[in-house]
Amino acid sequence: MAWRMLRRKEFHTGLLNLAFRADHGGQKHFSNGAIGKLAQLYRSDKPTHAASRVPSYHFTIRNFHAGVYMLAWSRNKEDIIGLKAPKKEKRVKRENRTQPPVEARYVAPKPKITTKSPDRTVDIFDGMTLLDLSKRTGAYISTLQGILADLGEKVESEFDSISIDLAELVAMELGVNTRRMHTGEGTNEPRPAVVTVMGHVDHGKTSLLDALRQTSVAAKEAGGITQHIGAFVVEMASGAAITFLDTPGHAAFSAMRARGAAVTDIVVLVVAADDGVMPQTLEAMSHAKAANVPVVVAINKCDKSGADPERVRIQLGSEGLLLEDMGGDVQVVEISAVAKSGLDKLEEALLLQAEMMDLKARIDGPAQAFVVEARVDRGRGPLATAIVKYGTLTSGQHIVVGAEWGRIRSLRDTAGNITESAKPAMPVEIEGLRGLPMAGDDVVVVDSEERARMLSQGRKKKQEKDRLRKIDESMADELEITEETPERVEMPIIVKADVQGSVQAVTDALRSLNSAQVFVNVVHVGVGPISQHDIDLAQACGAYIVGFNIRSPPISITQAAARANIKVLLHKVIYHLLEEMGRAIVEKAPGTAETQVSGEAEVLNIFELKGRSKSKGPDIKIAGCRITDGHFSKSGTMRLLRSGDVVFEGPCASLKREKQDAEKIEKGNDCGLVIQDCDDFQVGDVIQCLEEVIRKPKFVSTQSGSVRIEC
């Protein structure tokens, strides 16, 4: 019995050893299978055999957990057996603080600037309150007060009024477009009417103005075409004065005509009696309608043999212009600028229309004017021709013109005489600006030089933000272009012209020549002659230099351009400029690859070459053909047709005429033809020769003056 108990104890010890397995670190843990086995054998403390009275050594699962191995396993510790566990750190009781906490200054979070869409224009006026500005821009009062504090202005209450300059600065800081509104307070006095002459090219607009003011402007213009806006005052025989704006009639100057209609009171629509209503005539009508100004129709060239004024009346009526002869309110006058007939009736019609409109303007107070054209004079610097709309513009005032500023050094009238002030409807030439403004910019009078500089910097910053935003939008649009879009090359151009208005017009005309294959990129514009800086810039980016209505550059500039292989185009008539640039664009365009049929042939006989050696290749079939249309080329692809269906298509392996290899065979000749990997010829088959050609875009010029590139 003792021996049996000893054996049982050894069995239990072995089973216990099997219950553990050593890992790589020398530590031990339970094996799941051994634990289950022990649990099955020792699920009670009673002896296995009921007849036995001798106590047994039973190891329960609870006793295993009591051991050091099970404790280490249950706590998920990785202590090596035999090493002491680290002692726990003693908890130290914190001492009670006797000093009160330091009170930090509360800083309120900066409110977010929430404005409306930047594309929306906000009306501002002098004396508006912060509450009005907050409602119009959508920004918080605290945000507006913070911007004013940065500008050095302190406004405590939301009902305090601010100047129109401060309102514009705050709105520009918020990124919102503004439009100045003038209250019209002050003494209103009658003023002359501002008349804009519009119409189609070569319908006699400048000749009419020449007849009215007894001067010859057309003789000074290249080709008799007005290239930029002219503003002048005409004294009528009755003693009344009328300010005239002569706008170009070419389609390229659409934007300049739009600016002319924006400052005008009456539009004289000149239509040639022998030509009738043309596309630019309709365009001038749309400009006048958009500006909401009345129209007086002058039917010119009535002295010509082919003149038909009644046809012009019917055409204008069909286009929606209600003439007096048809029960409307639009006056119609038949004139002849060359014969100087009917001019007195035109004067009466203009004065009658001005009297019906009761034109008055505020004389006192700061002036509001608009730039008609701008240019750079070598001795006087930047010059801007402007028409005063309200107030009185005085020499010595600080002004902001668009994004430029300056102090008026002198004012000159249309005759070139220096004047101290300019009243409403009077065109003047402003001298003293720091930079060249854009045609159509507004002239704003400010109190001090500091305020003028701040407004100029704010407007320049706003223009730069808008420019970058447009670039981002254009880049986003380019990313959406798929791979199927044809290849597009860039054509950089530098534009130089005599006045700012012409620069904008030429730039717009060149950009209208954009196509799917050529991108016209105007990298630089300027007013004045071509300089060495323009040559260096053109050499850096490989640009064309376009000079419009400027004098020829000196010999040194011409030689520098020739050495750098830079093309310089000088023109005084915009027709010729657009035609030459159109040809250059067509030449630079990569074109699109197209496959076309260059010739057809009929199979008349079939020849076979058999028994050829291995060096010469396998047996081949030769199609004896006669070319019935076009020509055959060895470099082309051959298409075999039978009963109108395509049987085979492949490259030409051999093309011979009278046993001689030929690269090209014209119509009416016989030839021998071998198509690679094709031996299924039959008499009567048709073979077509396919060639890949590069199709260039086409420059299209219409009689109305519009140009375009067709791909």
BELCOR-V381256 format. One line per field, one symbol per residue. ss: DSSP state (h for helix, s for strand, l for the rest). psi: psi as a letter, one per 40 degrees, with the letter a starting at -180 (. if undefined). A space follows every 50 residues. Layout:
ss=???
psi=???
This chain:
ss=lhhhhhhhhhhhhhhhhhlssslllllssslhhhhhhhhhhlllllllll llllllllllhhhhhhlhhhhhhhllllllllllllllllllllllllll llllllllllllllllllllssssslllshhhhhhhhlllhhhhhhhhhh llllllllllsllhhhhhhhhhhhllsssssllllllsssllsssssssl llllhhhhhhhhhllllllllhhhlllllsssssslllllssssssllll hhhhhhhhhhhhlllsssssssllllllhhhhhhhhhhhhhllsssssss llllllllhhhhhhhhhhllllshhhlllssssslsllllslhhhhhhhh hhhhhhhllssslllllsssssssssslllssssssssssllsslllsss sllssssssssslllllsslssllllsssssssllllllllsssssllhh hhhhhhhhhhhhhhhhhhhhhhhhhhhhhlllllllllssssssssslsh hhhhhhhhhhhllllllssssssssssllllhhhhhhhhhhllsssssll llllhhhhhhhhhllllssssllhhhhhhhhhhhhhhhlllsssssssss sssssssssllllllllllsssssssssssssslllssssssllssssss sssssssllssllssslllssssssllllllllllssssssssssllsss slllllssssl
psi=ddddddddddddddddddeihhadeeiiiihddddddddddgeieiidhd ehehiihhhidddddeidddddddefifhhheiiiiiiiihhhiihhdii ihhihhhiihiihhiaheehhhhiiheiiddddddddeiidddddddddd eehhhdieeiiiiddddddddddefhiihhhhdeiahhiiiiihhhhiai ifefddddddddefigdddeiheehheihhhihhhideeiihhihhiiei ddfdddddddddeidihhhhhhdedahiddddddddddddefiihhhhhi feeidehgddddddddddeehhiddeeaehihhhihddefiedddddddd ddddddeghiihdiiiihihhdiiihhddeahhhhihhdiahhiheihih hbeiiahhdihhadeeihidihiiehhihhheidihiiheiihhhididd dddddddddddddddddddddddddddddehieehihhiigihhhhidid dddddddddddeeiaedhhhhhdiiihaihidddddddddefiihhhhfi iiiidddddddddefhhhhhiehddddddddddddddehdihhihiheii ihhdihihhifiiddeiaiihhhhihheiaihhdeihhhhhhfeihdihi ihdhhihfehhidhhiieiiihhhhhfhfgiiheihhihhihihhiihhh hideeiiihh.
